[in-house]
């Protein structure tokens, strides 16, 4: 701290150069904050992994559907306790500006299989009994200022209804997922109403979910289910919920890779730019550093001063960049639907800070070592 | 007889330039008493600055010993030498060598960053040193806002601030006009006479040397003449 004034003053030596370097760092960390937040949001672990839950999905593509009448045969498989199903609804809400997953489900069995979804008994019953009923997670209700009793219109993107108009739902419940660090940003629709009112695809579901009595038999049960429908026109692929969700995670992992590649390119450029600025700055200040040593500053002190300058410079660019990213993200989420709910977490902020310190260390090391090895007599001799 | 403040004994200094060894000082002996004001003169390349660097602890001899205040500084490590310099020597250079981004006050305060003084104590002492050189009213100015003579005064204040017993000055008036140079030399004289500082000054200027109490002449790395005034 004693040398802080000295370190800080060095940034003012060439104000224009410092400003331009800081501006580049600001943009780099702004990009980091945005892209890394998106990457983290997409690569977050599966929402609800149950060891006793199996997912029965179409074998070849997730956009295929399975006949609802498979459920009778699946329920007869030894070890299957409860069966439910889930279908991707798609659709848009409020002019398509807000994206969140929406699924028609069979309320009773689904909530039996997913006890993590907690909602008051009266709302649970209302969901079961109300054909047009939907429930949403608390975070969504707060975000869109929705309350039980509200009408919830959705415009179809996949499933047109028989009137070829918007779907009108009634919000009958708001659920929580207590004790779990998972997203509750989903909307569940009563399947029976959905199935009756849709224009096509009646009797089809996206996937089945079953709860089994013994997780140790999961592989055996999965094989038995898939064997039931082998060589049919709708073959199935049954896997544990964890494996199924992991498959999705791997797909979005590619997005993470793309983001990481972009960031790597940005930071490599910044590394060269900042490294050059630091090296140039130190080169110009050789006599000043020699004077510090003449006055009695040790080699290590001078090394630390140069290193601190480098880290300080990167941090000054980094912190506003990260704050700007966190300020911009909510606005982006409003205008870009697939970014809905993406926020900059403390984890991403911490990652940015660590990256800044690392960047500062990397770009500061060569000039700091030069300062460390600086010979006073030679340096002053060149200057005189 | 009292031990001299500076005792340079059989000192040789050879620099390596590529494959060639260039001898700069050869078995040189010189003693300087505490409170002396010595002008070190001689033609370019005679070894004046090299001798100054050895006495100021900026460099080490190839052979011989350099004892300052009873301490063999040629045997100190780089770290020990840095600490020794901060406590015992003040430096004044021809081109002032102030840090352009710092105010006069902050420049003078620099050596005190190595002490345990509080921030307010550092400021107080730096202001006092600026007052000694007559620049207390310029404390908030940056070097580019000062004249050459004022910059050199700030450099002298910086050399004084940690109250060293020895000041080494390498051509302190070499970049100044006659009138300003005389002011600086008068100031050095005051520091020598009134504050008891031992001063070793390299100069080419006989008029500057007139301000010293002794002149020492070097040629080809050897002491050729010592002349008391």
Interface residues (C-beta under 8 A of the other chain):
Chain A: X2 X3 X5 X6 X9 X10 X12 X13 X287 X288 X291 X292 X293 X294 X295 X296 X297 X298 X299 X300 X376 X377 X380 X383 X384
Chain B: X53 X56 X58 X59 X78 X79 X82 X83 X84 X85 X86 X87 X91 X93 X94 X95 X97 X99 X100 X101 X102 X106 X110 X111 X113 X114 X158 X170
